[in-house]
Amino acid sequence: MRRFRNGKIIATLGPKSGSEEQIRALFHAGADVFRLNMSHGTHAEQRAVHANIRKVEQEVGRPICVMLDLQGPKLRLGELPHEGVRLAVGQHYRLDLDPKKGDATRACLPHPEIFAALAPGQDLLINDGRVRLLIDRCDKSSADVTVTVGGKIATRKGVNVPGVALAISAMTNKDRADLAFGLELGVEWVALSFVQRPEDITDARVLVDGRARILAKLERPTALEHLTDIVQAADAIMVARGDLGVELPPESVPGWQKRIVRAARQAGKPVTIATQMLESMVSSPSPTRAEASDVATAVYDGADSVMLSAETATGDFPVEAVAMMHRIITQVEKDPLYRAIMDSDHHQPNRTAHDAITAAARQVAQTMNAVAIVTYTTSGSTTLRAARERPTVPILCVTPRLDTARALCLAWGVHAVSGFDATGFTDMTWRAVEIAKREGFAARGDRLVITAGVPFGVTGSTNLLHIANVGE
């Protein structure tokens, strides 16, 4: 089965979509990657969903990627009355570490790291920014505040501290347990939430120990101060516009989205756009025109993938949401303007042999009117370099490793095939031709551009470019 588009679709699985039947329908509608959101569900429930994914994978005969999304250090209020508390503009209120149930005068904020970082004049945001508090006075265990934007607060509502780097790890004890569980399952990607600095990724990489790839979710403005270093440290990037849009002014988010996509593309790292892309399809069979435009903008910017969250996890129309996203991506990629943007926003390769070969492959494929670029890879690095070039033809990845083939489902334009490797130059050419014919990329008389590393099987050694003619 071949996708006739380059951009990829991530679908979050949940109560409305975790069955084998639903996963099969989502895959056929266009989902390339399935996300397990560890903020919800038990390990037993997620294990069953993962097993269903692998059953569908066996049935369709194509690698399917699984992403484990860790909850991260979500900051929340303590217990309040069941009906909540309504705060009025100008009202004085108190936040503290006292675990007693809150009331109309105070509430527990069980996070000493927040109080340690606060200063008078700063803002606190509650419930996705619906309620805004100004810090008047604070110490290591409490803060007196004035309500500047009123509204209702309730137990466990989220708290954001804009513009403040908090002394907390990107991984909680729950995250560590969830990570161990995900690595035992054999997920291909681990999404690290609330990354603030590159050290967050370095710490997580020690725990992952090469068993999965790390995607950094950019959700806090403090991460943007270290954007270049975070992009270099991670294997992929997600523009997580939910929390990012709470702490940044809404008008700043589109510009940052474009800057993050550009930084990731320049580094050759897959980049995903997420949050509220087709939000109205949670309860409607069709999106708003603005949502369709939002997805299209991400595709025009050159993002590797776009993600559905509640639309497929809990929404009433999960298959329709994936099918709509598939149609939007396909329509954009047919637009001549899309190709003009990809060509004009082309990044200069690094001065290395493997980058030079990959850049040349793109040009040769276009000049020779080839039908595909075939990349031989073990780790996936050769294929990701080819994806960074955004060629005019598909990228057919040939790898001996199933985990590599699955992981590359996240990357732009890549169709991965596992279980094969080359033993020599002649074998390399023969296999490339046969696989391209079998997978529907080539027929007699077509040309393929092949990149590989000699000696074969050595990671990061891309140094060979070959043009192959497809015969009988």
N, C-alpha and C positions, 0 to 999 in steps of 0.2 A: 504494500500500500504506500502510495507516494502522495505527499502534500504538494499541491501546485501553488505554493506561496512560500515566502521566506520568513516572515515574522511568525513567532511561536505564541501559543496560548497556554497559560497556566490556569487550571481550574481547581478551586479549593473544594475539598470533599467534606461533607457534613451529613446531618440527618436526612436531607433530601436527596443525597447523591452518593451514598457510600456502598450501595448494593452492587453486586456484580452486573446486574442488568443496567443500572444507571451509569456505571463506569463505562460499560461497553457503548452505551448510547452517546456519552460525552466524548469518548475517543472518536467515534465515527463522525460526530458533529464537528470535530476539529481540535480537541484538547490534545496537547503534546506532553504536558507536565501536570502531575497531580500533586496538590499541596495538602499536607496533613498539618492542620493548625493545632498546636499543642496547648493553646489557650482553652481548648474545649475538648471534651471526651476523655475517656479513660484509656490506659494502655491496651487493655483487652479489646476495646472498641476500635482503636487505631490499628491494632494488629490484624483484626478481621478485615478492615478496609484495605490494608496493604496486601493481604492475601488475595482479595478480590482483584486488585490491580494486576497482580502477577498472573492470575488466571486469564484475564483478558489479554495480557501480553502474549501468553502462550497461544491463545486462540488466534490473534490477528497476525502473529509472526513478525511483529515490529517491536524494537526496544521502546519501553515507556519509562519516563523519568519520574522519580518520587522526590519531593522536597519536604523536609521536616522543618516546620517553622516554629522556633522556640518562642515562648511567651515573653521572656525578658523581664527586667525589673519594673513592672508596672506599679506606679505610685498611686495609692488610693486612700480615701478617707476611711476612718474607723466607723464604728457602729453609731447610727443615728436612729431616731424614732422611725417606726415603720412607714409613716406617712411622709417622712422627710422634714426638712426645715426650709422655709422660704426666707431668703435674705433680701432686704430692701436697699436701694441705693442710699449711701450715706450712713448706713448702720455700722456700728463697731462690733467686731466679733473676735473670737480668740481661737487659735489653734494650738494644740499642745500634745505631749506624749502620753498623757493620762489615758489609760485604756477604758475608762468608764464611758458609758453611752453618752453621746453628745446631746445638746438641746439647742434652744434658741439663742444661747449666749456663747457656746463653745462647741468644739468638735475635736475628736482625736485625729491626729495626723501621725500615724505610727512609723515615721521615717526620720530618725535623728540626723541622717545625712542631709535632709532638706534644711533643717534648722541650722546645721553647721555651715551651710552655704549662703543663707539668706542675709540680706542687708536692707535697711530702711530705704524705701523708695522703689523697691522691686515689686513686680506683679506675681501673683499666683493665679492660675487658671484652673477652674473646676468644671468637670463634666464637658470635656471637649471645648472649653473656652466659653461656655454659655454663661458662667458666673466668673467675674473678675474681682480679685481682692488686691488692695494696695498695702504693702507692709509699712506699718507705722513704727513699731518697735519689735525687736526680736532678741532672743538669746539662744542658748544651745538646746533648750527644751520647749520653747513656746514662741508664739508670735501674735502680736495684736495687729489687727488689720481693719481697714475701712472698705466697705463694699462699694466698688465703682460701677459694676454692672450687676444688677440684681437677678435673682432667680432661685430655683429650688435646688438644694443639695440633698443627697441621700447616701445611705450606707454603700461603701465600696465604689463611689464615683471616682473617676480618675482625676489626678492632680498633675498639672504641668508647671514647670518653673522655667519660663522662657529666658534664654540667654545666659543660663547658669550651668557650668560644668559640675555635675554632682559626683562626689567621691564614691561611686558605686560601680560594681562590676557589671558588665553586660550580661552576665550569667548568674542566676540565682541557684539555690539548691534544687529547686524544682527543675530548672533548665538542665542542670547536670544529670539528674535522673532521666529526664526526657531524652537528652542527648545519648546517654548510654543505651536506652531503649531503641532509639532510632538507628544507631550504629549496629546494634544486634540485628535489627530487621534487615539492614543493608540498603539504607536510603542513599541516593546519589548526591543530594545537596542538603546542607544544613543552613537555614536562614537565621542569622544572628540579629536579634532585635535590639533596638535602642543603642546601637554602636555610637560611641562618642569620640573615640580616638583609635589609632591603628593598633595600640597595645591590646585593645579588646579582642581584635582578631588574632593577634599573636598568641594570647592566652588560650583562646578557644582551639587554635590549631594544635596546641600541645595535647589537648584532650582528644581531639579528632584523630590525631596520629595517622594521617594519610588515608583514613577509611572513607572519607567523603570530602566534598568540596564545600567551601564556605562562601555564602552569599551575605554581604553586609547590607542590612536594611538602614537606610538613612532616614531617620525619623526625628532627629533633634538638630536644631540650628548649630549647636556646638560641634556636631560632626562636620558641618560644612567648612568650619575653620581649618579642618585637617583633610579636606577632600582628596587632594593629590595623594597623600600618604595612605589614606584608607583604601583608595582605588588600587594602589600598588600592593597593599597587604592582602586584599581579598581576592577571591577567584571570580566573583561576580558582584554586581551592585543592584539594589532595588531602591527606586524612588518611592518610598512609602508615604504617600501624601496625606494620610490620616492625621497622625500626630504632628508631622511636619507642618501641616496646614493649620494646626492649632497654635503652635508657638511662633510661626511666622505670620506676618500679615498676608491675607489671602492673595493680594496682588503681587506678592513676591514669589509665590510658589511656581508659577509658569516659567519665570526666568531661571530659577534654580533648577527646575526640571531639565531645561535645555542645557544648562551648564554641566549638570551631572551626567547626562547622556553623552555629551561631547567628551568629557573627561574619561568616561569608561570606554567609549569607542576608540579614543586615541591610544588607550592602554591595551586594547584588544581584549577587554573583559566584557562578557555578556551583561547587558543592562536591562532591567525590567521596570515597567511603569505599573503602579498598583494603586488601588483604593478608589472606590466610587466611579469606576469607569462606565459601567452600565447599571448604576444603582437603581434606577426606576424599574429595571427588569426583575427586581426582587418580587414585585407584585404586579407587573405588567408584561404582556407578551412582546412588547416592543419598547425600544429606548426613546428618550427625548432626542431631538436633533442636536442639542448641545452635547449630549453624551456620545453620540456617533462622531461628532466633530472632535471630541476629546480623544477618543481612540485613534481616529485618523491622524491627529496631530502627533501622537506618540510614534506612529508608523512613519510619517513623513520625517520625523526627527532622526529616524534610524535605530530606534530601540529594537533590541533582539526579541523581546517578548512583552506581552501585556497580560495582566492578571485579573481574574474574577474572584471575588471573595464571597460575600453573602449571596451574590447572584446565583452561585452554584451550590453553596453550602446549605443555605436555609431558604432560598427563594422558591417561588412557585413555578418558575420557568427555567430550570438549569440548562436543559439541552438547547432551548431556544436562545439563551444568552450566549452559549458557546457558538452556535451557528451564526448568530448575528455578528459576533466578533470576527469569525472566520470570513464572513462576507465583506465586512469593512476593510480588513487587511487586504483581502484579494483585490477589492476595487481600487484601493490606494496604489497598490503595486502595479496595476495596469496603467496608471496615470503617467504620461510622459514626464510630467513635472517631478514625480517621485524619483525617476532615474536621474533627472538633471540635478536634483538635490543631492543624491548619493554621490554623483560624480564630482560635484562642485565642493562637497565637504569631505574631500579625500585627504587622509593624513599621510604625511611622509613616513616611509618605513625607516626603522632604525638601521644603522650601518653595520648589519650583521649578515652573514651568508643566508641564514634561514629566512630573514625578512626580505632580503633581496630576491630570493627564489620565489617566495610567495607573491610578492608584488609583481614580479615578471609573469607569473602564472596567470594572474588576472588580465594583464595586457595581451598575452599570447592567446588566451581563450577568446578574447574579444576580436583580435585581429584575424585569427584562424577560423572564426565562426564555430568554435567547439560547442558541444552540447552540454559539457559538464567539466568541472575540475575534480579530479580524484585525488584525495589525500590519504596517504598511508600514515598511520599514527598509532602509538601505544598509549601515551598519556593524554592525547587530545590537543597538544600544543600546536602541532602543525595545522590542524583543522581550524583552531581558533584564529590563527594568523590569517588563514584564507577567509574566514568570516569577517574579520576586521576590514578586509579589502572591499567588501560589498560588491562582489563581481556580478556581471550581467547574466551568469549561468549558475545553475545549482552546484552545490558542493557535495560530492559523494564521498563520505568518510569510510575508509576500510580500516578496521582495527581488530586485533586478536582478542580484545577485552570487552566483555559485555557491559561492565560498569562504565567504561569510557563511552561506549555507544549510547547508553542510557543518559549519561550526564550531558552529552552534546545535543540532546533534544532541546536544550534551553537556548542553543546558539542559532543565530540568524542563518538561514539558508542551508542548514546542514541536514543531510539525510544519511544516517549512520548505519553501517552494516557490521556486525561483529562475527568473530569466529574465524577470521582469515588473516593471514600475514604472508609476506613475500619472503622467499628464500634466495632470490636472485633477480637479476634484471629481467630476464625473459619471463620468469614466473610472475613478477610484478605486473608486467604489461598484460599477460594473458588473463590474470585474475581481474585486473581492472576492467578489461573489455567484457569478460563474461558477467561480472557483477553488474556493470552498467546496463548490459542487455537484459539481464534477469530482472533488474529493479525498474525497468521501463525508462531509462535515461537515454539509451542509445540504440541505434539500428545500423544495419549495413551501410557503409559509406560515411558515417559520422566520424567526427574527431573528438578525442578526449585529451585533456591536458593533465598530466600526472605529476604529483610532487611526492617526494619520499626522502628518506635519509639513508645514506650508505656509510657504514654498514647498517643493515636492516635491524630494527628492534632497539636501537639506541635513542633514548628520549632526547628531543631537542636538537637533532642532527640534520635537519632538512637541508639538503645540498644538491638535490637532483631534480631536474625538470625534463619531462619527456612528452612528446606528442605521439599519440597512438591513433592509428586508423582502425576503424571497426570493420571487420570482415564478416564472413558468414558466422 
